[in-house]
């Protein structure tokens, strides 16, 4: 099935599977500019990650040495009535993952080069970011007559100090990897040669955790985002669809197994239920 999907996504995305980790590598030359077909390819790859019970963690990466992603492909145009519109993402929004709420498994962005405009918005849709020293982040949409409304203006001010985020949007000035790390946007910074080993090591480490708990964490982080403390602390898995994995975790055998394994000083044997 993976080989068939890779043939369908060829020229846009390459999927590399190892153990519980799936690398989703953007391979649209020359700089992974985001067109509707790339968005659809990324959406299908993310849905494949979500649907396969053996997979637990994804890595979003770039096959280009020049960029993680240069953002929106302006050669395509923005007419939603065009023929290409039918080939875009169905539920994932811009870039295929920026509004893909059905993706509950963790996704790591491995930023090897410039992540510009929509490229940064793809990274912001991920759960953890690691970055190469020579890479940078930028939101130059105002210079193009646009707003970064694929997640830049919605997510970035919640991830780093408000005026730092909005200054990036107002000025279009790039943010270096060291500054992104200093502001807490990026978890780790590495030289380019070490970036993918770092991303894989991180993914494999996360992949050892309980799969239901991982998905429950992603659900609850989304649910409490921007809630006042009192409301966030009152959150309960009380039959709400958006907290289905949280509810499943609370009644799962894995929750018992994790505690038992700790007491017995052994590795847990997860069943995902």
C-alpha positions in Angstrom: 0.0 0.0 0.0 2.8 2.4 0.8 4.5 1.8 -2.6 1.2 2.5 -4.3 0.7 5.7 -2.4 4.2 6.8 -3.1 3.6 6.3 -6.8 0.4 8.5 -6.6 2.2 11.2 -4.6 5.4 11.2 -6.8 6.8 14.6 -7.5 5.2 16.1 -4.4 5.7 13.9 -1.4 7.8 10.8 -0.6 6.9 8.6 2.4 9.6 6.8 4.3 8.5 4.3 6.9 10.6 2.8 9.7 9.1 1.1 12.7 6.5 3.4 14.2 7.7 6.5 12.5 6.6 7.9 9.1 8.7 10.6 7.4 6.6 12.8 5.1 9.2 14.4 2.8 8.2 17.2 0.5 9.9 16.7 -2.9 8.3 19.3 -5.1 11.2 21.0 -7.0 12.8 23.4 -6.6 11.7 24.7 -3.2 8.5 22.9 -2.2 6.2 25.9 -3.2 2.8 25.0 -1.9 0.3 24.4 -4.7 -3.1 22.6 -4.3 -1.6 19.3 -5.4 1.2 19.5 -2.8 -1.5 20.3 -0.2 -3.5 17.3 -1.2 -0.5 15.1 -1.2 0.4 16.2 2.3 -3.2 15.7 3.5 -3.2 12.2 2.1 0.1 11.4 3.7 -1.1 12.7 7.1 -4.3 10.7 6.9 -2.2 7.6 6.1 -0.2 8.2 9.2 -3.4 8.6 11.3 -5.1 5.5 9.8 -2.3 3.0 10.3 -2.4 1.6 13.8 1.3 0.6 13.6 2.4 4.2 13.0 2.6 6.6 16.0 4.7 9.6 15.0 5.3 11.6 11.8 8.2 13.8 10.6 7.5 16.6 8.1 10.7 17.2 6.1 12.1 18.6 2.9 14.0 16.9 0.1 15.3 20.2 -1.1 18.7 21.6 0.0 17.4 25.1 -0.8 14.4 25.3 1.5 12.0 23.6 3.8 9.2 25.4 1.8 9.2 28.7 0.1 5.4 29.1 0.8 2.5 29.6 -1.6 3.1 28.8 -5.3 2.1 32.1 -6.9 2.4 30.5 -10.4 -0.7 28.5 -9.6 -2.9 31.6 -9.0 -5.5 32.0 -6.3 -8.8 31.4 -8.2 -10.7 28.8 -6.1 -12.9 28.1 -9.1 -10.0 26.9 -11.2 -9.6 23.2 -12.2 -6.8 22.8 -9.7 -9.1 23.5 -6.9 -10.7 20.1 -7.2 -7.3 18.5 -6.6 -6.5 20.3 -3.4 -6.9 19.3 0.2 -10.4 18.1 1.2 -10.3 18.9 5.0 -6.8 20.0 5.8 -7.0 23.5 4.5 -4.0 25.4 3.1 -1.0 23.0 2.7 -3.1 20.0 3.5 -2.4 20.0 7.3 -3.1 23.5 8.7 -6.7 22.6 9.6 -6.4 18.8 9.6 -8.1 18.3 13.0 -8.5 14.6 12.4 -4.7 14.2 12.7 -4.3 13.2 16.3 -0.8 11.7 16.0 2.2 13.9 16.8 4.0 15.5 13.8 7.6 16.9 14.0 8.8 19.6 11.6 12.4 19.1 10.6 13.3 22.6 9.2 16.4 22.2 7.1 16.2 25.5 5.2 14.1 28.6 4.9 10.5 28.2 5.9 8.8 31.2 4.3 5.2 32.2 4.4 3.1 29.1 4.0 6.2 27.0 4.7 6.3 28.4 8.2 2.6 27.8 8.5 3.1 24.2 7.7 5.7 24.0 10.5 3.4 25.8 12.9 0.8 23.1 12.2 3.2 20.5 13.6 3.6 19.6 17.3 7.4 20.0 17.7 9.9 21.9 15.6 13.6 21.2 15.2 15.7 23.4 12.9 19.1 23.6 11.1 21.4 26.4 12.2 21.4 28.0 8.7 17.6 27.9 8.3 15.3 30.9 8.9 11.6 31.6 9.4 9.7 34.4 7.6 6.2 35.8 7.0 6.5 38.3 4.2 2.9 38.2 3.2 2.2 41.9 3.6 4.8 42.6 1.0 2.8 40.4 -1.4 -0.5 42.0 -0.6 -1.7 39.1 1.6 -2.1 38.1 5.2 -0.5 34.9 6.7 -3.9 33.5 7.4 -3.0 29.9 7.0 -1.9 29.8 10.6 0.8 32.5 10.8 -1.4 35.2 12.4 -3.5 32.6 14.3 -0.8 30.4 15.7 2.5 32.3 15.9 1.3 34.9 18.5 0.3 32.0 20.7 3.7 30.3 20.4 6.0 33.2 21.1 5.6 36.7 22.7 2.8 38.6 20.9 4.8 41.6 19.9 7.7 39.4 18.6 5.2 37.4 16.4 3.4 40.4 15.1 6.6 42.3 14.4 7.6 39.4 12.1 4.3 39.9 10.2 4.5 43.7 10.2 8.1 43.9 9.0 8.5 40.6 7.1 11.9 40.3 8.8 13.3 36.8 9.0 13.9 35.0 12.3 17.1 33.1 12.6 17.3 29.6 14.1 19.0 30.9 17.2 16.3 33.4 17.8 13.6 30.9 17.2 15.2 28.7 19.8 15.7 31.6 22.2 12.0 32.5 22.0 11.0 28.8 22.5 9.4 28.3 19.1 11.9 25.6 18.1 12.8 22.8 20.6 16.3 22.0 19.3 18.7 23.5 16.8 21.4 21.4 14.9 23.8 21.7 12.0 22.2 20.5 8.8 23.9 17.2 8.8 22.6 16.4 12.2 19.0 17.6 11.7 17.4 14.4 10.4 19.2 12.1 12.9 17.9 14.5 15.6 14.3 14.4 14.2 14.4 10.6 13.9 15.8 10.2 17.4 13.1 12.4 18.8 10.3 10.6 16.8 11.5 7.2 18.0 11.6 8.4 21.6 8.1 9.8 21.4 7.0 6.6 19.6 7.8 4.6 22.7 5.0 6.2 24.7 1.5 5.0 24.9 -0.3 5.6 21.5 -3.6 6.5 23.0 -2.1 8.8 25.5 -0.2 10.6 22.7 -3.4 11.2 20.8 -5.2 12.2 23.9 -2.5 14.7 24.6 -2.9 16.3 21.2 -6.6 16.5 21.6 -6.5 18.1 25.0 -3.8 20.6 24.0 -6.0 21.8 21.2 -9.1 21.9 23.5 -7.4 24.0 26.2 -5.5 26.3 23.8 -6.4 29.9 24.8 -8.9 28.8 27.4 -8.8 30.6 30.8 -7.1 28.4 33.5 -10.4 27.8 35.3 -12.1 26.4 32.2 -9.0 24.5 31.1 -8.8 22.8 34.5 -12.5 21.9 34.4 -12.1 20.1 31.1 -13.3 16.5 31.2 -13.7 13.7 28.7 -17.4 13.6 29.0 -18.5 12.3 25.7 -17.3 15.2 23.6 -16.3 14.0 20.1 -13.2 16.2 20.1 -11.9 14.3 23.2 -12.7 10.8 22.1 -9.1 9.6 22.5 -8.9 11.2 26.0 -12.0 9.2 27.0 -10.7 6.0 25.5 -7.4 6.4 27.3 -9.1 6.7 30.7 -10.8 3.4 30.2 -7.9 1.6 28.4 -5.8 -1.4 29.3 -2.8 0.7 28.3 -3.3 3.0 31.2 -3.2 0.1 33.6 -0.3 -1.5 31.6 1.8 1.7 31.9 1.5 1.9 35.6 2.1 -1.9 36.0 5.2 -1.8 33.9 6.6 1.0 36.0 6.0 -0.9 39.2 7.5 -4.1 37.7 10.5 -2.1 36.3 10.0 -3.3 32.7 9.1 -1.8 29.3 5.4 -1.5 28.7 3.6 -3.6 26.1 1.2 -1.2 24.4 -1.9 -2.5 22.7 -3.4 0.9 21.7 -6.6 0.1 23.6 
